[in-house]
Amino acid sequence: MSLDLVPVDREPAAGAVLLTGIPGSGKSTVATALASRFRMAAHIEVDALQQMIVSGGQWPSPAANAEADRQIFLRARNACLLADSFARAGFIPVLDDVVVRRSHLDFYRTTLAAVPLHIVILAPGPAEAWRRNQAREKALATDWSPLDEAMRSELAQQGIWIDNAAQSVEETVEVILSVTGLASSSEVDQSLR
């Protein structure tokens, strides 16, 4: 078998989506469902990048931790590198990460440069997010609901806010498709099929 060098990049994707919200807001579930709606897309789960650190990893915590804060930006940088690479190859990157500070959001905006970035903030409210956290298989022991207030304070005028507390995953995806203007696979140019 011979493997000839094949160009990886092509017409860039139409954009990228950063789905954010507090833990339990539905980021990962919605990101997977949204990515599946595009003809070519990649779901970049930023927590998975943190899990790649074999030793020395510091997860975010309610307590002040300078190293954990540094690693938040490290994983965001790596997520942007992946997203840029996928976007340049024609895949719409859908990133999901907990972003509650303006500096963190601005970092995404300046670091992910290949395509326009659509910021979508899922905001079901702290009570609903906590309920969802307790209902899932890997229930969180830490109550992250105080992040909701920080997110609303720091990101109030940023991105597209969606209260998805009473929405199905599919309903949330439809809203995202509508507000971003990104076409789903059912709306792709027929000449591509």
C-alpha positions as CSV (number, residue, x, y, z in Angstrom):
1,M,0.0,0.0,0.0
2,S,1.4,3.4,-0.9
3,L,0.3,6.5,0.8
4,D,0.7,9.6,-1.4
5,L,0.8,13.0,0.3
6,V,-2.7,14.5,0.1
7,P,-3.4,18.1,0.8
8,V,-5.3,18.4,4.1
9,D,-6.7,21.9,3.8
10,R,-9.4,23.0,1.5
11,E,-12.1,25.6,1.5
12,P,-12.3,26.7,5.2
13,A,-15.5,26.0,7.2
14,A,-18.1,28.7,7.4
15,G,-17.4,29.2,11.1
16,A,-16.8,27.7,14.5
17,V,-19.1,27.5,17.6
18,L,-18.0,27.9,21.2
19,L,-20.7,26.4,23.4
20,T,-20.3,27.5,27.0
21,G,-22.2,27.5,30.2
22,I,-21.8,26.2,33.8
23,P,-21.4,22.5,34.4
24,G,-24.8,20.8,33.8
25,S,-25.9,23.4,31.2
26,G,-25.9,20.8,28.5
27,K,-22.7,21.8,26.6
28,S,-21.4,18.4,25.7
29,T,-24.7,16.9,24.8
30,V,-25.7,19.9,22.7
31,A,-22.3,20.1,21.1
32,T,-22.4,16.5,19.9
33,A,-26.0,16.9,18.6
34,L,-25.1,20.2,16.8
35,A,-21.9,18.8,15.2
36,S,-23.9,15.8,13.9
37,R,-26.2,18.2,12.0
38,F,-23.3,19.4,9.7
39,R,-22.0,17.6,6.7
40,M,-18.4,17.9,8.2
41,A,-17.9,18.8,11.8
42,A,-15.8,18.0,14.8
43,H,-16.8,18.2,18.5
44,I,-13.9,19.4,20.6
45,E,-14.6,18.7,24.2
46,V,-12.1,20.9,26.1
47,D,-12.3,18.7,29.3
48,A,-10.9,15.8,27.2
49,L,-7.8,18.0,26.5
50,Q,-7.4,18.4,30.3
51,Q,-7.6,14.7,30.7
52,M,-4.6,14.3,28.3
53,I,-2.3,15.7,31.0
54,V,-0.9,12.5,32.6
55,S,0.9,14.1,35.5
56,G,0.8,17.6,36.9
57,G,-2.8,18.3,35.8
58,Q,-4.8,20.8,37.9
59,W,-8.5,20.9,37.4
60,P,-10.4,24.1,38.1
61,S,-11.7,24.3,41.6
62,P,-13.6,26.9,43.7
63,A,-10.4,27.5,45.6
64,A,-7.8,29.9,44.2
65,N,-5.2,27.9,42.2
66,A,-2.8,29.7,39.9
67,E,-1.6,26.5,38.2
68,A,-5.2,25.4,37.5
69,D,-5.9,28.9,36.0
70,R,-2.8,28.6,33.8
71,Q,-4.0,25.2,32.6
72,I,-7.5,26.6,31.8
73,F,-5.7,28.8,29.2
74,L,-3.4,26.0,28.1
75,R,-6.4,23.7,27.2
76,A,-8.2,26.6,25.6
77,R,-5.1,27.3,23.4
78,N,-4.9,23.6,22.4
79,A,-8.7,23.6,21.7
80,C,-8.2,26.6,19.4
81,L,-5.3,25.0,17.6
82,L,-7.4,21.9,17.0
83,A,-10.4,24.1,15.9
84,D,-8.2,26.1,13.5
85,S,-6.9,22.9,12.0
86,F,-10.3,21.3,11.5
87,A,-11.8,24.6,10.2
88,R,-9.0,25.0,7.6
89,A,-9.8,21.4,6.5
90,G,-13.4,22.3,6.0
91,F,-14.9,20.9,9.2
92,I,-17.0,23.1,11.4
93,P,-15.5,22.9,14.9
94,V,-17.9,22.9,17.8
95,L,-16.1,23.5,21.1
96,D,-17.5,23.0,24.5
97,D,-15.9,24.6,27.6
98,V,-16.9,26.3,30.8
99,V,-16.1,29.9,30.1
100,V,-17.4,32.4,32.8
101,R,-14.7,35.1,32.7
102,R,-14.4,37.8,30.0
103,S,-10.6,37.3,29.8
104,H,-11.2,33.6,29.0
105,L,-13.7,34.4,26.3
106,D,-11.4,37.1,24.8
107,F,-8.6,34.5,24.7
108,Y,-10.8,32.3,22.6
109,R,-11.7,35.2,20.3
110,T,-8.2,36.2,19.7
111,T,-6.6,32.7,19.5
112,L,-9.1,31.0,17.2
113,A,-8.4,32.9,14.0
114,A,-9.2,30.6,11.0
115,V,-12.9,31.3,10.8
116,P,-15.7,33.5,12.5
117,L,-16.4,32.3,16.0
118,H,-20.0,32.1,17.1
119,I,-20.4,32.2,20.9
120,V,-23.4,30.4,22.4
121,I,-24.0,30.5,26.1
122,L,-26.4,27.9,27.5
123,A,-28.1,29.3,30.6
124,P,-30.7,26.9,32.1
125,G,-30.1,28.5,35.5
126,P,-28.2,27.1,38.5
127,A,-31.0,25.0,39.9
128,E,-31.6,23.2,36.6
129,A,-27.9,22.7,36.0
130,W,-27.5,21.2,39.5
131,R,-30.4,18.9,38.9
132,R,-28.9,17.7,35.6
133,N,-25.5,17.2,37.3
134,Q,-27.0,15.0,39.9
135,A,-29.0,13.0,37.3
136,R,-26.0,12.0,35.1
137,E,-23.8,9.0,35.4
138,K,-20.7,11.0,36.5
139,A,-22.5,13.3,39.0
140,L,-20.4,16.2,40.2
141,A,-19.7,16.5,43.9
142,T,-18.9,20.2,43.7
143,D,-21.8,22.6,43.4
144,W,-20.7,25.0,40.6
145,S,-23.9,27.1,40.7
146,P,-22.0,30.2,41.9
147,L,-20.4,30.3,38.4
148,D,-23.8,31.2,37.0
149,E,-23.7,34.6,38.7
150,A,-20.1,35.2,37.6
151,M,-21.0,34.2,34.0
152,R,-24.0,36.5,33.9
153,S,-22.0,39.4,35.4
154,E,-18.9,39.0,33.1
155,L,-20.5,37.8,29.9
156,A,-23.9,39.6,30.0
157,Q,-23.5,41.4,26.7
158,Q,-21.5,38.7,25.0
159,G,-22.6,36.0,22.5
160,I,-26.0,34.5,22.1
161,W,-27.7,33.5,25.3
162,I,-30.1,30.5,25.3
163,D,-32.2,29.5,28.3
164,N,-32.4,25.8,27.6
165,A,-34.0,24.8,30.9
166,A,-37.2,23.7,29.3
167,Q,-35.9,22.8,25.8
168,S,-35.0,19.5,24.3
169,V,-31.5,19.0,22.9
170,E,-33.0,19.1,19.4
171,E,-34.9,22.4,20.2
172,T,-31.7,23.9,21.5
173,V,-29.8,22.8,18.3
174,E,-32.5,24.4,16.1
175,V,-32.1,27.7,17.9
176,I,-28.3,27.6,17.6
177,L,-28.6,26.8,13.8
178,S,-31.1,29.7,13.4
179,V,-29.1,32.3,15.3
180,T,-25.7,31.5,13.9
181,G,-26.8,31.1,10.3
182,L,-24.7,28.0,10.0
183,A,-26.4,25.5,7.7
184,S,-27.2,22.0,8.9
185,S,-26.5,18.9,6.7
186,S,-30.1,18.9,5.6
187,E,-29.6,22.3,4.1
188,V,-26.3,21.6,2.3
189,D,-25.9,22.5,-1.3
190,Q,-27.2,19.5,-3.3
191,S,-24.2,19.6,-5.6
192,L,-22.1,18.3,-2.7
193,R,-24.0,15.1,-2.5
